[in-house]
Amino acid sequence: MKKIGWFLPYRIAWTMGAVQHSVFPAIRRHTFKAGINMALLAVAFSSCLLSGRAAAPAAEPASDFPLALGTKWTDHLHEEIGTGVHFQGILEKFDKGNTLDAAVITEVVGSDLINGEKYIRLESRMEGTPWLTQWLRQTASGLVLSKTINFEQGPEVTLMVPPQKLLSPDLKAGESWDWKTKDAALVMRIKVVGPAAITVPAGTFHATQLSYDATVQTQIGSITVEQRRWFVPGVGYVKQDTETRLGEHLLSHVVLTLEKYEPGPGAQPGRD
């Protein structure tokens, strides 16, 4: 089991394993992860309106992220990769040259204790193939991520040290916080951009836009990850847009959009 101090949030987490065999040989010695998760890159998806009408502003707490057992989300993942970068592992079978399109289904399947705390377990499959498992917990300080298992290139267990804070309780415009590793090798800045209306296949929503930005210094240069997420209380992330670059060179651009929501027993559906 690997303990690491950084994992960029992404509702469906993804591994930059594709980079390892790019035109940059030195990258082969490094693995970079961008977490959506829920997740790609936090992995929780929540109740979504399937109608085209705008969702009314929610009465729930700003960071309410329903995690009822049996809750299921279907997302569409579109990824474009830069020159010299190649898809690997389970992503190869969806390769269309320099782009990839696939359906990702995530479901709340149970709970486990991690360091004495109860975390909700979510499992994601890409076109039926196991892809990612994540453990989330709603706390007084917000939604946190503690552990992942990435199946993209074989089961790889990762512990977040410390647990990664994905959402704050209030999500006030202009609010920001840093998440960093214990050795401060990586610092991620999360910022609440503010209210935003957004339309995805699942419907039109009144959302809160957030940014998740991080920079990693490596032997071959600076790798930057810039992610924009749109979160709806009682709904979850309805869209995530992530760009990863080595200097000015694009490594990957991933867009994840919500298509369908199936609430578990006892889950509170979104209101139209």
C-alpha positions, -999 to 999 in steps of 0.1 A, spaced: 0 0 0 14 34 -10 11 64 12 13 96 -7 8 132 3 -9 144 -29 -38 135 -51 -54 161 -72 -92 159 -67 -111 147 -97 -144 130 -93 -131 101 -112 -95 99 -105 -72 91 -133 -35 82 -136 -11 99 -160 3 65 -169 -1 75 -205 26 100 -200 51 73 -190 57 63 -227 55 97 -242 82 115 -261 96 126 -227 117 96 -216 123 110 -181 86 110 -174 87 72 -175 103 73 -140 74 93 -125 36 87 -120 14 117 -118 -22 114 -106 -50 139 -110 -79 131 -89 -115 138 -103 -135 114 -79 -160 124 -74 -133 122 -73 -112 119 -119 -103 126 -115 -134 129 -56 -155 102 -70 -189 110 -56 -218 118 -79 -251 129 -65 -287 133 -73 -292 151 -106 -323 165 -123 -328 147 -156 -351 174 -169 -339 204 -189 -353 229 -164 -330 248 -140 -327 233 -106 -339 256 -78 -313 269 -53 -308 241 -28 -319 244 8 -294 218 19 -260 227 34 -238 242 7 -215 211 5 -242 185 9 -229 154 -10 -254 126 -7 -237 92 -3 -267 68 2 -260 31 -4 -270 22 -40 -267 56 -54 -255 55 -90 -242 80 -115 -235 77 -152 -209 102 -167 -194 107 -201 -156 110 -202 -139 127 -231 -101 130 -231 -77 145 -255 -39 139 -252 -10 160 -265 17 151 -290 38 122 -280 15 111 -252 -2 76 -255 -31 59 -237 -21 28 -217 -38 1 -197 -76 -2 -199 -77 31 -218 -60 16 -248 -92 -1 -260 -110 32 -262 -82 50 -280 -93 69 -311 -58 83 -319 -54 112 -296 -89 112 -281 -110 89 -259 -147 87 -252 -162 63 -226 -191 59 -202 -182 58 -165 -206 44 -140 -200 50 -103 -220 34 -74 -220 37 -36 -214 1 -26 -206 2 11 -185 16 39 -152 8 57 -132 20 87 -100 39 79 -80 49 109 -111 44 131 -133 66 109 -162 55 87 -157 62 50 -182 56 22 -169 34 -6 -176 42 -42 -167 20 -71 -163 32 -107 -163 12 -139 -154 23 -174 -176 5 -200 -180 -23 -174 -143 -26 -165 -132 -18 -129 -115 16 -130 -114 33 -96 -125 28 -60 -126 58 -36 -134 63 1 -152 96 10 -164 111 43 -186 141 51 -172 159 81 -178 191 100 -150 207 79 -164 194 46 -160 165 22 -127 146 25 -110 118 5 -89 93 23 -81 64 0 -82 52 -36 -76 21 -56 -67 28 -92 -72 -2 -116 -60 16 -148 -27 -3 -148 -33 -28 -121 -47 -24 -86 -28 4 -69 -38 14 -34 -31 50 -23 -37 66 11 -42 104 12 -18 118 39 -34 138 53 -70 132 40 -77 155 12 -104 182 17 -125 185 -14 -153 208 -3 -158 232 25 -191 234 45 -202 269 32 -187 272 -2 -186 310 0 -175 329 -32 -138 339 -28 -131 313 -1 -99 293 -6 -78 267 12 -46 248 6 -40 211 8 -5 199 9 16 168 16 32 162 49 66 171 34 50 201 15 64 187 -17 31 196 -34 6 223 -25 -28 224 -41 -49 256 -39 -87 251 -39 -108 282 -45 -146 288 -46 -151 309 -78 -188 315 -72 -223 308 -85 -227 296 -121 -255 282 -142 -245 252 -162 -261 228 -186 -250 191 -190 -268 161 -205 -285 155 -171 -301 190 -171 -295 226 -162 -283 236 -127 -275 264 -104 -240 254 -94 -210 266 -75 -178 267 -96 -145 257 -79 -109 257 -91 -83 231 -81 -48 240 -91 -15 224 -84 21 224 -96 46 196 -93 84 203 -98 101 174 -115 135 167 -130 121 174 -164 103 206 -156 71 219 -140 39 200 -144 8 220 -137 -28 207 -133 -57 231 -136 -92 218 -129 -126 235 -129 -156 218 -112 -192 226 -110 -209 214 -78 -246 213 -69 -257 206 -33 -276 174 -31 -264 167 -67 -226 165 -66 -202 174 -94 -221 179 -127 -190 188 -147 -152 187 -144 -127 201 -168 -90 193 -162 -59 203 -181 -24 189 -173 7 204 -189 45 199 -188 56 235 -192 36 247 -222 31 212 -236 -4 198 -232 -3 163 -217 -40 157 -212 -74 175 -213 -102 157 -196 -139 167 -195 -164 147 -174 -201 155 -176 -230 140 -158 -256 121 -180 -278 102 -155 -285 98 -118 -302 69 -100 -308 76 -63 -303 48 -38 -329 40 -12 -334 69 11 -315 94 -11 -331 128 -15 -335 135 -53 -328 170 -67 -357 194 -70 -369 211 -102 
